[in-house]
Amino acid sequence: MHFSTTQKRAATWAAMGVGLLLLLSLLKPVLAPFVVAAVLAYALTPMVNWLDDLGRGRLPRVAAVLIVEVVFLIAVLSLVTLLVPILAKELPLMREQVPLLLDRLNDLIKPLAAQFGFKLMLDMGSLKTLVLKYLNTNAEDMAASVLSSLKLGGSVALAVLGNAVLIPVALFYLLMDWNRFVSLFVELVPPRLREGYDSFVNEADGVLGQYLRGQLLVMLLLAVFYSVGLALFGLELAVPIGIFTGLAVFVPYLGFGLGLVMALVSGFLQFASLKALLMVAVVYGLGQFVESFILTPRLVGERIGLHPLVVIFALLAFGQVLGFVGVLIALPASAVLLVAIRRVRAGYLGSRLYTG
């Protein structure tokens, strides 16, 4: 059987693609931190270049890289520390309010169950004792529990610690030599494919840049919105919960859900009434509407808009491959894949295979 040159090339590319997928599956355990570092390097390189140009040669690139990376790490740590005042405030309130809330829940459920012919026998005393046992855990017991967990899951703890060190190191070297790495990769593209490659990369860069810039602005605006909205209802932890919710929407559904749960729990503990439910319904319902129908279409752009089903599939698929890291990069990666899919579709619709 005789194969044409085009068929041989297609088979070669297909074999290379299969080999690459197999290699990626084998390297999956160590791939995640480098993927995260590469995504961060792509997003932070323009800032490094801007500082480098601003220094006009007087500021070494290594100084520009260190400034950008340190500022970024401080921002990430600041986001994490938002949870500290939430936990510090909530635990004492939970010790005070949980027994009262359990009594109210018992008084509410028993009459409702009786109307439907059910007789509930809830041992509220034992339930209160069990809940308060964990809420009254002091710092020493908590530290001992954490240390015990680390001993039992040492490999997981080491992996987390290793990634926490490896990602900043990999990010530093990628920021230092990003342009050189890109040039080395471009040299591997055959000259006959260079024009199509440049066109694809420019379009993908435009789409991804628009997504990142727009998403960052959406996050900042939502952080202000949720903070102000919760504060108007009188929630004491409005600022940390609002900022956390706004910034966490970078991870669709998950970030919004975590913020909603924190606001709901905090509201019930502070108000001990249905005012908490009303607060969450108004603030988070309006926030979801503003994000979905106003901010995201205008700031992120409809040309990279993904159907909700596609978003869910992307989160699950990337999460399966790269774990939680995959969830974080699912949408930026999907934005680039969307460009490739559009080009493949356009090529198919213009091919003989489609037109006959």
C-alpha positions in Angstrom: 0.0 0.0 0.0 1.3 3.4 -1.0 1.0 6.4 1.3 1.1 9.9 0.2 3.5 12.5 1.7 0.6 14.2 3.4 -0.6 10.9 5.0 2.9 10.2 6.2 3.2 13.7 7.8 -0.2 13.3 9.4 0.8 9.9 10.8 4.1 11.3 12.1 2.3 14.2 13.9 -0.3 11.8 15.3 2.4 9.5 16.6 4.2 12.5 18.2 1.0 13.6 19.8 0.3 10.2 21.3 3.9 10.0 22.5 3.6 13.4 24.1 0.4 12.4 25.9 2.0 9.2 27.2 5.0 11.2 28.4 2.7 13.8 30.2 0.8 11.0 31.9 4.0 9.5 33.2 5.3 12.9 34.4 1.9 13.8 36.0 3.1 13.6 39.6 5.9 16.2 39.0 4.3 18.3 36.3 1.9 20.4 38.3 4.3 22.9 39.9 6.0 23.5 36.6 2.7 24.1 34.9 1.7 26.6 37.6 5.1 28.3 37.4 4.8 28.6 33.6 1.3 30.1 33.8 2.5 32.6 36.4 5.6 33.4 34.3 3.4 34.2 31.3 1.2 36.5 33.4 4.1 38.2 35.2 6.6 38.6 32.4 5.1 41.8 31.0 5.6 43.4 34.5 9.2 42.3 34.6 9.8 43.6 31.1 8.2 46.9 32.1 10.5 47.3 35.1 13.4 46.2 33.0 12.7 48.9 30.4 11.9 51.5 33.1 15.4 50.9 34.5 16.9 51.4 31.1 19.8 49.1 31.8 20.5 50.5 35.3 18.2 48.0 37.0 19.4 44.4 36.4 16.8 42.0 35.2 17.3 39.9 38.3 16.3 42.8 40.5 13.1 43.3 38.4 12.3 39.6 38.7 12.8 39.6 42.4 10.6 42.7 42.9 7.7 41.3 40.8 7.9 37.8 42.4 8.1 39.2 46.0 5.1 41.4 45.4 3.2 38.5 43.9 4.0 36.2 46.9 3.0 38.9 49.4 -0.3 39.2 47.6 -0.9 35.5 47.7 0.0 35.3 51.4 -2.3 38.3 52.1 -5.2 36.4 50.5 -4.4 33.3 52.7 -4.2 35.4 55.9 -7.7 36.7 55.2 -8.9 33.4 56.7 -7.1 34.1 60.0 -9.5 36.8 61.3 -12.5 34.8 60.1 -11.4 31.7 62.1 -10.4 33.8 65.1 -13.7 35.5 65.2 -15.9 32.5 64.3 -14.6 29.9 66.8 -15.6 31.9 70.0 -18.9 32.7 68.4 -19.6 29.1 67.5 -18.9 28.1 71.1 -21.5 30.6 72.3 -24.1 30.3 69.6 -24.1 26.6 68.5 -26.0 25.3 71.6 -28.6 28.0 71.1 -28.9 27.2 67.4 -29.3 23.5 68.1 -32.1 24.2 70.6 -33.8 26.4 68.0 -33.4 23.8 65.3 -34.8 21.1 67.6 -37.8 23.4 68.4 -38.4 24.0 64.7 -38.0 20.4 63.5 -40.1 18.5 66.1 -43.4 20.4 65.4 -42.9 20.0 61.6 -42.1 16.3 61.9 -45.2 15.8 64.1 -47.4 17.4 61.5 -46.3 14.6 59.0 -46.7 11.8 61.6 -43.1 11.5 62.5 -41.8 11.4 66.1 -38.2 12.5 66.4 -36.1 11.6 69.4 -33.0 13.8 69.2 -30.5 13.6 72.0 -29.6 17.3 71.9 -27.4 17.0 75.0 -25.1 14.4 73.5 -25.0 16.4 70.2 -24.1 19.6 72.0 -21.4 17.8 74.0 -19.9 16.3 70.8 -19.9 19.7 68.9 -18.4 21.6 71.9 -15.7 19.0 72.4 -14.2 20.0 69.0 -15.0 23.7 69.3 -13.2 23.9 72.7 -10.0 22.4 71.3 -7.2 24.6 72.4 -4.1 25.6 70.3 -1.9 22.9 71.8 -4.3 20.1 71.1 -4.9 21.5 67.6 -1.1 21.6 66.9 -0.8 18.0 68.2 -3.6 17.0 65.9 -2.0 18.7 62.9 1.4 17.1 63.7 -0.2 13.7 64.0 -1.9 14.2 60.6 1.4 15.1 59.1 3.0 11.9 60.4 0.2 9.8 59.0 0.2 11.5 55.6 3.8 12.4 55.4 4.0 12.0 51.7 1.2 14.4 51.1 2.7 17.0 53.5 6.1 16.7 51.8 4.4 17.1 48.4 2.7 20.3 49.5 5.8 21.6 51.1 7.9 20.7 48.0 5.5 22.5 45.7 5.5 25.5 47.9 9.3 25.7 47.5 9.5 24.5 43.9 7.0 26.8 42.3 8.7 30.1 43.4 12.1 28.7 42.3 10.8 27.6 38.9 9.0 30.9 38.5 12.2 32.8 39.2 14.2 31.0 36.5 11.3 31.2 34.0 11.0 35.0 34.5 14.7 35.4 34.1 14.8 33.5 30.8 11.3 33.6 29.5 12.1 35.2 26.1 15.0 32.7 25.6 12.7 29.7 26.3 10.1 31.1 23.9 12.8 31.6 21.2 14.1 28.0 21.6 10.6 26.6 21.3 9.8 28.7 18.2 13.0 27.4 16.5 11.5 23.9 16.7 8.5 24.9 14.5 9.2 24.0 10.8 9.6 27.1 8.6 6.6 26.1 6.4 4.4 26.1 9.5 5.8 29.3 11.0 3.2 31.7 9.5 0.3 29.6 10.8 2.0 29.2 14.2 2.7 32.9 14.6 -0.9 33.7 13.7 -2.2 31.1 16.2 0.1 32.3 19.0 -0.8 36.0 18.5 -4.5 35.2 18.6 -4.1 33.0 21.6 -2.0 35.6 23.4 -4.6 38.3 22.7 -7.4 36.1 24.0 -5.5 34.9 27.1 -4.3 38.5 27.9 -7.8 39.8 27.6 -9.1 37.0 29.8 -6.4 37.6 32.5 -6.8 41.4 32.6 -10.6 41.2 32.5 -10.8 38.5 35.2 -8.5 40.5 37.5 -10.7 43.6 37.2 -13.8 41.5 37.8 -12.2 40.0 40.9 -11.3 43.4 42.3 -14.8 44.9 41.6 -16.5 41.9 43.2 -14.3 42.1 46.2 -15.5 45.6 46.8 -19.1 44.7 46.0 -19.3 41.8 48.4 -17.5 43.7 51.2 -19.8 46.7 50.9 -22.9 44.6 50.6 -22.2 42.5 53.6 -21.2 45.6 55.6 -24.5 47.2 54.8 -26.2 44.3 56.5 -24.0 44.8 59.6 -21.8 41.7 59.2 -18.7 42.1 61.4 -16.5 40.0 59.1 -17.8 41.7 56.0 -14.4 42.9 54.7 -12.3 39.6 55.0 -15.2 37.5 53.7 -16.1 39.9 50.9 -12.5 40.2 49.7 -12.0 36.5 49.9 -15.2 35.8 47.9 -14.3 38.4 45.2 -10.8 37.1 44.7 -11.8 33.4 44.9 -14.2 33.7 42.0 -11.1 33.1 39.8 -12.0 29.4 40.5 -15.6 29.3 39.1 -18.3 27.9 41.4 -15.9 26.7 44.0 -14.7 30.2 45.1 -18.2 31.6 45.0 -19.5 28.6 47.0 -16.9 28.9 49.7 -17.5 32.6 50.2 -21.3 32.0 50.3 -20.9 29.3 53.0 -18.6 31.5 55.1 -21.0 34.4 54.9 -23.9 32.2 55.8 -22.2 30.6 58.8 -20.9 34.0 60.0 -24.3 35.5 59.6 -26.1 32.8 61.6 -23.5 33.0 64.3 -23.8 36.8 64.6 -27.5 37.4 64.0 -28.9 34.0 65.1 -31.9 34.7 62.9 -33.2 34.5 59.3 -31.5 37.8 58.7 -28.4 35.8 57.7 -30.4 34.0 55.1 -31.8 37.2 53.7 -28.3 38.8 53.7 -26.8 35.9 51.7 -29.7 35.7 49.3 -29.6 39.4 48.5 -25.8 40.1 48.4 -24.7 36.8 46.7 -27.7 36.6 44.4 -27.2 40.2 43.2 -23.4 39.6 43.0 -23.9 36.5 40.8 -26.2 38.5 38.5 -23.8 41.4 38.2 -20.9 39.1 37.5 -22.7 36.9 34.9 -24.6 39.6 33.0 -22.6 42.8 33.4 -19.0 42.4 34.5 -17.9 39.2 32.7 -19.5 40.0 29.3 -18.1 43.6 29.3 -14.7 43.1 30.9 -13.7 39.6 30.0 -15.3 39.6 26.6 -17.9 37.4 24.9 -15.4 36.1 22.3 -13.8 34.0 25.0 -17.0 33.2 26.8 -17.5 29.5 27.6 -20.8 27.7 28.0 -21.4 26.7 31.6 -21.3 23.1 30.6 -17.9 23.6 29.0 -16.7 25.4 32.2 -17.8 22.4 34.4 -16.2 19.9 32.0 -13.0 21.9 31.9 -12.8 22.1 35.7 -13.4 18.3 36.1 -11.0 17.4 33.2 -8.1 19.6 34.3 -8.7 18.6 37.9 -8.5 15.0 37.1 -5.2 15.5 35.3 -3.5 18.0 37.6 -5.5 17.9 40.8 -6.3 21.3 42.4 -3.7 22.9 40.3 -5.7 21.9 37.2 -8.8 23.5 38.6 -6.9 26.8 39.0 -5.6 26.8 35.4 -8.7 25.2 33.8 -10.2 28.4 32.4 -7.0 30.1 31.1 -6.0 26.8 29.4 -9.5 26.5 28.0 -9.4 30.0 26.5 -6.3 28.9 24.5 -7.9 25.6 23.5 -10.9 27.5 22.3 -8.7 29.4 19.8 -7.3 26.0 18.5 -10.8 24.5 18.3 -12.1 27.5 16.3 -9.2 27.1 13.8 -9.7 23.4 13.5 -13.4 23.9 12.9 -12.8 26.6 10.3 -10.3 24.3 8.5 -12.7 21.5 8.5 -15.6 23.5 7.1 -13.3 24.7 4.3 -11.9 21.2 3.5 -12.9 18.7 0.9 -13.9 16.3 3.6 -16.8 18.6 4.5 -17.7 20.1 1.1 -17.4 16.8 -0.7 
